[in-house]
Amino acid sequence: MPAFAQQQRFPENVGDIPFDSLQDDPGFVVCHPKQVLQYYNTTSYYKDHKKEIIKYLLDNFSTQDSFQDQNGFLTIRFIINCNGDTGRFRLLEMDSNYQPIHFKEALSQQLLKLVKQLSGWQAAAYKEKIYDSYQYITFRIRNGKIISISP
C-alpha cells in the first residue's frame, strides 16, 4: 500500500459519506450501508420534482447585503435512506474557478437548512427493490444570489 494511503483513511467507495458523530444525527439510519446507490443509478425523485424543489429553494432563500461578495458553487450532498428520510449532509464549496473556498456561514447554513427542510423524498427503486441513495443539489451563487440550481 502506498505511504500516503496508509496515512489517510479513505472511504470504501469514492463518494461514500461515512457517519461522523460530530455532525450527523445518530437517529438517521442507512438501511444497507454497503449498498448506497448514486442518484444516477435509479429513478430520481429530484428529477421528477425538480421544478417544485427549485421553486421552494428560491422562494425561501433570503439574500443579504453582506452576501454581495459571495460567488461560486455550493454543493450539498446527502443520503436518502430506504424510508425516504435524509441525513449525512455534507457541503462542498468552490469559487468560480473551482478552487476550495468557504462561503459566509450565514449563506451556507441558510442553504443547508433549506435543503434539510425539503420533505417528501422517496427511496430509490431498482428492479422492484428499495435502496438508499446519494443525492446532491448544487447552487451557483453570483453576488450573493442564487443564479442556478442543479442537477
C-alpha positions in Angstrom: 0.0 0.0 0.0 1.4 3.5 -0.9 2.6 5.5 2.1 0.0 8.3 1.5 -2.8 5.7 1.6 -1.5 4.4 5.0 -1.6 7.9 6.4 -5.1 8.9 5.2 -8.3 6.9 5.8 -10.3 6.6 2.5 -14.0 5.7 2.3 -14.7 2.2 1.0 -16.1 3.7 -2.3 -15.4 7.0 -3.8 -18.2 9.4 -2.9 -19.3 7.5 0.2 -20.4 9.6 3.2 -19.4 7.8 6.3 -21.1 8.5 9.6 -19.5 11.3 11.6 -20.6 11.5 15.2 -19.7 15.2 15.3 -22.1 16.3 12.6 -24.6 13.5 11.9 -27.9 12.7 13.5 -27.4 9.3 15.2 -31.1 8.6 14.6 -30.7 8.6 10.8 -30.2 5.0 9.7 -28.9 3.8 6.4 -30.7 0.6 5.7 -28.0 -1.0 3.6 -24.7 0.7 4.4 -22.6 -1.3 1.9 -25.0 -0.6 -1.0 -25.9 3.1 -1.2 -26.6 3.9 -4.8 -25.6 7.0 -6.7 -28.5 9.3 -7.7 -28.0 8.4 -11.4 -28.3 4.6 -10.8 -32.1 4.8 -10.1 -35.2 6.7 -10.9 -34.8 10.1 -9.2 -37.3 11.9 -7.1 -35.4 15.1 -7.7 -35.7 14.8 -11.5 -39.5 14.2 -11.2 -40.0 17.1 -8.9 -37.2 19.5 -9.9 -39.5 22.4 -10.6 -41.2 22.3 -7.2 -37.8 21.8 -5.4 -36.2 24.7 -7.2 -39.3 26.9 -6.5 -39.2 26.1 -2.8 -35.5 26.9 -2.5 -35.7 30.2 -4.5 -38.8 31.3 -2.7 -37.3 30.7 0.7 -33.7 31.9 0.2 -33.1 35.3 1.7 -30.1 37.2 0.3 -28.4 39.7 2.5 -26.3 42.8 1.7 -23.4 41.0 3.3 -23.6 38.3 0.7 -22.8 40.6 -2.2 -19.1 39.5 -2.4 -20.1 35.8 -2.4 -19.5 34.0 -5.7 -19.1 30.3 -6.7 -20.7 26.9 -6.2 -22.1 25.4 -3.1 -23.0 21.7 -3.3 -24.9 19.9 -0.6 -24.6 16.1 -0.7 -26.8 13.8 1.4 -28.2 10.3 1.6 -31.9 9.4 1.1 -32.4 6.1 3.0 -34.8 3.3 2.1 -37.6 5.0 4.1 -37.3 8.3 2.3 -35.5 10.1 5.2 -32.5 12.3 4.6 -29.2 12.6 6.5 -25.4 12.8 6.4 -25.4 16.2 4.8 -22.1 17.5 3.5 -21.1 20.8 2.0 -18.6 21.4 -0.8 -17.8 25.0 -1.6 -15.8 26.3 -4.6 -15.2 29.6 -6.2 -15.9 30.3 -9.9 -12.5 28.8 -10.8 -13.4 25.5 -8.9 -11.0 26.3 -6.1 -12.0 25.5 -2.5 -13.4 28.4 -0.5 -15.8 29.0 2.4 -18.9 31.0 1.8 -20.1 33.2 4.7 -21.6 31.0 7.4 -25.0 32.7 7.2 -25.3 31.9 3.5 -24.1 28.3 3.6 -26.1 27.5 6.7 -29.2 29.0 5.3 -29.0 26.8 2.2 -28.2 23.8 4.3 -31.2 24.4 6.5 -33.5 24.8 3.4 -32.3 21.5 1.9 -32.7 19.8 5.2 -36.3 21.1 5.4 -37.2 19.6 2.0 -39.6 16.7 2.6 -41.3 14.0 0.6 -38.2 12.3 -0.7 -38.7 8.8 -2.0 -36.3 5.9 -1.6 -34.5 4.8 -4.7 -36.1 1.8 -6.5 -34.4 -0.5 -8.9 -35.7 -3.8 -10.2 -38.5 -3.8 -7.7 -36.1 -3.4 -4.7 -35.8 -0.3 -2.5 -32.3 1.2 -1.8 -30.6 4.0 0.0 -29.2 6.6 -2.4 -27.0 9.7 -2.6 -28.4 13.0 -3.9 -26.8 16.4 -4.4 -28.0 19.9 -5.0 -25.6 22.5 -6.4 -26.3 26.2 -6.1 -24.4 28.6 -8.3 -24.0 31.9 -6.4 -23.2 35.3 -8.0 -23.1 38.4 -5.9 -24.8 36.6 -3.1 -27.8 35.5 -5.2 -28.7 32.0 -6.5 -28.4 32.1 -10.3 -28.9 28.4 -10.9 -29.7 25.1 -9.1 -28.7 21.7 -10.4 -28.7 18.9 -11.2 
